[in-house]
Amino acid sequence: MLLVGSWLKIMTYLEKLKTIQDKNNSWLCVGLDPVPEKLPLEHITRHDEPVLPFNKAIIDATADLVCAYKPNLGFYFQWGAAGIIALERTIAYIPNDIPIILDCKTGDIGHTQATWARGLFEQWGVDAITVNPYVGQDSVTPMLETRPDKAVYVLARTSNPSAPQLQGDLRSEEGLAAEVLQKSQAWEVAGHIGYVVGATYPEEMAIARAMAPNANFLIPGIGAQGGDLNSAVRYGADAVAGPVINASRSVLYASYGLDFADAARAEATRLRDAINAAKVAN
């Protein structure tokens, strides 16, 4: 929060994102998704509860290279109660100036979404979450109507192979993805509505940007999924901030040895620099 005269001004989500993007010269987001069989065996044997120390090491190694962190809730449920505790402590450990996007893809009716918002925004203090909009406006407005400093990323065009089965083809501007982009921009909220637009469908990135010119994009699919980085950079930025270009597996598991944090830093540096090179080229 910024104190301006006698007024208390709340920094919006996009302002916070833009500030760290400028500070770290980065549009890279690292997904914090711990997979039991991929954690270094030596690391697991050193810790009774290995998730939190693993995440701390990744954060320490990459905090000056990223514009956000994106833990995925599902990866913590698989560890049971210990995983949820590790997630809560991971969120608390991330530096305050770096946005936290909790990838939970919640999408329920209004009064239920309001409880998600209280828990995730007010108790855990995350800055943004992902939302499945299948139930319509009720999945979004209860979360953002009184929270100008928060954001939701609505699933529009996801990066997975079967996405077109229900989402349609944005190139025709018809189907569920197009409906989401067209209709949700009319929802009146205090916070920011952004969109998940996968880099694995590069021809549709430009169309999504044309349909939602003022929305921030969370762009998965770079790295292990083989998404198109140039399209993500060329069409990802909005009028205020750059996109949030996410990589998870390629950074977290750049090494399966105890040098995993150093390897993660090297891969994050490579991706951050590749994004910046693409910015110059485009």
C-alpha positions as CSV (number, residue, x, y, z in Angstrom):
1,M,0.0,0.0,0.0
2,L,1.2,3.5,-0.8
3,L,0.5,6.5,1.5
4,V,-0.4,9.5,-0.7
5,G,-1.2,12.6,1.3
6,S,-3.9,11.7,3.7
7,W,-5.3,9.1,1.4
8,L,-4.4,5.4,1.5
9,K,-4.0,4.2,-2.0
10,I,-4.1,0.5,-2.7
11,M,-1.7,-0.8,-5.3
12,T,-3.6,-2.7,-7.9
13,Y,-2.6,-6.1,-9.1
14,L,-1.4,-4.8,-12.4
15,E,0.7,-2.1,-10.7
16,K,2.3,-4.7,-8.5
17,L,3.0,-7.0,-11.4
18,K,4.5,-4.1,-13.5
19,T,6.7,-3.0,-10.7
20,I,8.4,-6.4,-10.3
21,Q,8.6,-6.9,-14.0
22,D,10.5,-3.7,-14.3
23,K,12.7,-4.4,-11.2
24,N,13.7,-7.9,-12.3
25,N,13.5,-7.2,-16.1
26,S,11.4,-10.3,-16.4
27,W,8.1,-11.7,-17.7
28,L,8.9,-15.2,-16.4
29,C,6.8,-17.0,-13.8
30,V,8.0,-20.1,-12.1
31,G,5.4,-22.7,-11.2
32,L,6.0,-24.3,-7.8
33,D,4.7,-27.9,-8.5
34,P,6.4,-30.5,-6.3
35,V,6.2,-34.0,-7.7
36,P,7.3,-36.8,-5.3
37,E,9.1,-39.0,-7.9
38,K,11.0,-36.0,-9.4
39,L,12.4,-34.5,-6.2
40,P,16.1,-35.5,-5.7
41,L,16.3,-38.7,-3.7
42,E,19.1,-37.2,-1.6
43,H,16.9,-34.2,-0.8
44,I,14.0,-36.4,0.3
45,T,16.2,-38.5,2.6
46,R,17.5,-35.3,4.3
47,H,14.1,-34.0,5.2
48,D,11.1,-35.6,6.9
49,E,8.9,-33.1,5.0
50,P,10.8,-32.3,1.8
51,V,8.3,-29.9,0.0
52,L,8.9,-26.7,1.9
53,P,12.7,-26.9,1.9
54,F,12.6,-27.7,-1.8
55,N,10.4,-24.7,-2.6
56,K,12.5,-22.4,-0.4
57,A,15.6,-23.4,-2.3
58,I,13.9,-22.7,-5.7
59,I,12.6,-19.4,-4.5
60,D,16.1,-18.4,-3.1
61,A,17.6,-19.3,-6.4
62,T,15.2,-17.5,-8.7
63,A,13.6,-14.6,-6.8
64,D,15.6,-12.0,-8.8
65,L,14.7,-13.6,-12.1
66,V,10.9,-13.9,-12.0
67,C,7.8,-11.7,-12.1
68,A,5.6,-14.1,-10.2
69,Y,5.3,-17.6,-8.6
70,K,2.5,-20.0,-9.4
71,P,1.9,-22.9,-7.0
72,N,-0.7,-25.4,-8.3
73,L,-3.0,-26.5,-5.5
74,G,-3.3,-30.1,-6.8
75,F,0.4,-30.7,-6.4
76,Y,0.0,-30.0,-2.6
77,F,-3.1,-32.1,-2.1
78,Q,-1.1,-35.2,-3.1
79,W,1.0,-34.8,0.0
80,G,-2.0,-34.6,2.3
81,A,-2.1,-32.3,5.2
82,A,1.7,-31.9,5.2
83,G,1.4,-30.6,1.6
84,I,-1.2,-27.9,2.5
85,I,1.0,-26.8,5.4
86,A,4.0,-26.6,3.1
87,L,1.9,-24.6,0.6
88,E,0.8,-22.1,3.2
89,R,4.4,-21.7,4.4
90,T,5.7,-21.4,0.9
91,I,3.2,-18.6,0.2
92,A,4.4,-16.8,3.4
93,Y,8.1,-17.3,2.3
94,I,7.8,-15.7,-1.1
95,P,9.0,-12.0,-1.0
96,N,6.2,-9.5,-0.6
97,D,6.9,-7.7,-3.8
98,I,6.5,-10.8,-6.0
99,P,2.9,-11.6,-7.0
100,I,1.6,-15.1,-6.1
101,I,-0.8,-16.7,-8.4
102,L,-2.5,-19.8,-6.9
103,D,-3.5,-22.1,-9.7
104,C,-6.6,-23.8,-8.2
105,K,-9.0,-23.5,-11.2
106,T,-11.9,-23.0,-8.8
107,G,-15.3,-22.3,-10.4
108,D,-18.4,-22.6,-8.2
109,I,-21.6,-20.6,-7.6
110,G,-21.4,-17.2,-5.9
111,H,-21.6,-17.9,-2.2
112,T,-19.0,-20.7,-2.5
113,Q,-16.7,-18.5,-4.6
114,A,-16.9,-15.9,-1.9
115,T,-15.5,-18.4,0.7
116,W,-12.7,-19.3,-1.7
117,A,-11.9,-15.6,-2.0
118,R,-11.8,-15.1,1.8
119,G,-9.6,-18.0,2.3
120,L,-7.1,-17.5,-0.5
121,F,-7.0,-13.7,-0.7
122,E,-7.5,-12.7,2.9
123,Q,-6.1,-15.7,4.9
124,W,-3.3,-16.8,2.6
125,G,-2.7,-13.5,1.0
126,V,-2.2,-14.6,-2.6
127,D,-2.5,-11.9,-5.3
128,A,-4.4,-13.9,-8.0
129,I,-6.0,-17.2,-8.7
130,T,-7.1,-19.2,-11.7
131,V,-10.9,-19.6,-12.2
132,N,-12.9,-22.0,-14.4
133,P,-15.8,-19.9,-15.7
134,Y,-18.2,-22.7,-16.6
135,V,-20.9,-21.6,-14.2
136,G,-20.7,-18.0,-15.6
137,Q,-20.3,-14.6,-13.9
138,D,-21.0,-16.0,-10.5
139,S,-17.5,-17.7,-10.5
140,V,-15.7,-14.3,-10.8
141,T,-17.6,-11.3,-9.4
142,P,-17.8,-12.4,-5.8
143,M,-14.1,-12.6,-5.7
144,L,-13.2,-9.2,-7.2
145,E,-16.1,-6.9,-6.6
146,T,-14.5,-5.4,-3.5
147,R,-10.8,-6.3,-4.0
148,P,-9.1,-3.8,-6.4
149,D,-5.7,-5.3,-5.4
150,K,-6.5,-8.8,-6.5
151,A,-7.0,-10.6,-9.9
152,V,-8.4,-13.7,-11.3
153,Y,-7.1,-15.5,-14.5
154,V,-10.1,-16.9,-16.2
155,L,-9.5,-20.1,-18.2
156,A,-9.9,-19.1,-21.9
157,R,-7.6,-21.2,-24.1
158,T,-5.8,-23.8,-22.0
159,S,-2.5,-25.4,-23.1
160,N,-3.5,-29.0,-22.9
161,P,-4.0,-31.2,-26.1
162,S,-7.7,-31.9,-25.6
163,A,-8.6,-28.2,-25.0
164,P,-10.3,-27.7,-28.4
165,Q,-12.8,-30.5,-27.6
166,L,-14.9,-28.1,-25.5
167,Q,-13.2,-24.7,-26.0
168,G,-13.5,-24.6,-29.8
169,D,-11.2,-22.8,-32.2
170,L,-10.4,-19.2,-31.5
171,R,-9.5,-18.7,-35.2
172,S,-13.2,-18.9,-36.0
173,E,-14.1,-16.7,-32.9
174,E,-16.7,-19.3,-32.0
175,G,-17.0,-21.8,-29.2
176,L,-16.5,-21.6,-25.5
177,A,-13.1,-19.9,-25.5
178,A,-14.4,-17.1,-27.6
179,E,-17.6,-16.8,-25.5
180,V,-15.5,-16.5,-22.3
181,L,-13.3,-13.7,-23.8
182,Q,-16.2,-11.8,-25.2
183,K,-18.7,-11.9,-22.3
184,S,-16.5,-11.8,-19.2
185,Q,-15.0,-8.4,-20.1
186,A,-18.5,-6.9,-19.4
187,W,-18.4,-8.1,-15.8
188,E,-18.0,-5.2,-13.5
189,V,-15.4,-5.8,-10.8
190,A,-12.9,-3.7,-8.7
191,G,-10.1,-6.1,-9.4
192,H,-8.6,-7.3,-12.6
193,I,-9.9,-10.1,-14.9
194,G,-7.1,-11.7,-16.9
195,Y,-7.0,-14.8,-19.0
196,V,-5.2,-18.1,-19.2
197,V,-4.1,-18.4,-22.9
198,G,-1.7,-21.3,-23.7
199,A,1.4,-20.8,-25.8
200,T,0.8,-24.2,-27.4
201,Y,-1.9,-22.6,-29.6
202,P,0.3,-19.8,-31.1
203,E,-2.1,-18.9,-34.0
204,E,-4.8,-18.2,-31.4
205,M,-2.7,-15.9,-29.2
206,A,-3.1,-12.9,-31.6
207,I,-6.8,-13.5,-31.8
208,A,-7.1,-13.7,-28.0
209,R,-5.2,-10.4,-27.6
210,A,-7.4,-8.7,-30.2
211,M,-10.5,-9.9,-28.4
212,A,-9.2,-8.8,-24.9
213,P,-6.9,-5.9,-25.5
214,N,-6.7,-4.7,-21.9
215,A,-6.4,-8.0,-20.1
216,N,-3.3,-9.5,-18.6
217,F,-2.5,-13.0,-19.9
218,L,-1.2,-15.9,-17.9
219,I,0.6,-18.0,-20.5
220,P,1.4,-21.6,-19.7
221,G,3.0,-24.1,-22.1
222,I,6.5,-22.7,-22.4
223,G,9.2,-25.2,-21.5
224,A,8.2,-28.8,-21.2
225,Q,5.0,-28.4,-23.2
226,G,6.9,-26.9,-26.1
227,G,4.8,-23.7,-26.6
228,D,5.7,-20.9,-28.9
229,L,7.7,-18.3,-27.0
230,N,7.7,-15.7,-29.8
231,S,3.9,-15.6,-30.0
232,A,3.7,-15.4,-26.2
233,V,6.0,-12.3,-26.2
234,R,4.6,-10.7,-29.3
235,Y,0.9,-10.8,-28.3
236,G,1.1,-11.3,-24.6
237,A,1.6,-7.8,-23.3
238,D,-1.3,-5.5,-22.5
239,A,-1.3,-1.7,-22.1
240,V,-0.1,-1.8,-18.5
241,A,2.1,-4.9,-18.0
242,G,3.8,-7.7,-19.7
243,P,2.3,-11.2,-19.7
244,V,3.0,-13.8,-17.0
245,I,4.8,-16.5,-19.0
246,N,4.9,-19.6,-16.9
247,A,7.4,-22.5,-16.8
248,S,7.3,-25.2,-14.2
249,R,8.9,-28.6,-14.9
250,S,11.7,-27.3,-17.1
251,V,12.9,-25.1,-14.2
252,L,12.1,-27.2,-11.1
253,Y,13.6,-30.4,-12.5
254,A,16.5,-29.0,-14.5
255,S,18.5,-31.4,-12.3
256,Y,17.6,-34.4,-10.2
257,G,20.6,-34.0,-8.0
258,L,21.4,-31.8,-5.0
259,D,22.5,-29.1,-7.4
260,F,18.7,-28.7,-8.4
261,A,18.6,-25.1,-7.1
262,D,21.6,-24.0,-9.2
263,A,20.3,-25.8,-12.2
264,A,16.9,-24.2,-11.7
265,R,18.6,-20.8,-11.6
266,A,20.4,-21.5,-14.8
267,E,17.3,-22.6,-16.6
268,A,15.3,-19.6,-15.3
269,T,18.0,-17.3,-16.4
270,R,18.0,-18.9,-19.9
271,L,14.2,-18.5,-20.2
272,R,14.2,-15.0,-18.8
273,D,16.9,-14.0,-21.3
274,A,15.1,-15.8,-24.2
275,I,11.9,-13.9,-23.4
276,N,13.9,-10.6,-23.3
277,A,15.6,-11.4,-26.6
278,A,12.2,-12.1,-28.2
279,K,10.9,-8.8,-26.9
280,V,13.7,-7.0,-28.8
281,A,13.1,-9.1,-31.9
282,N,9.3,-8.3,-31.9
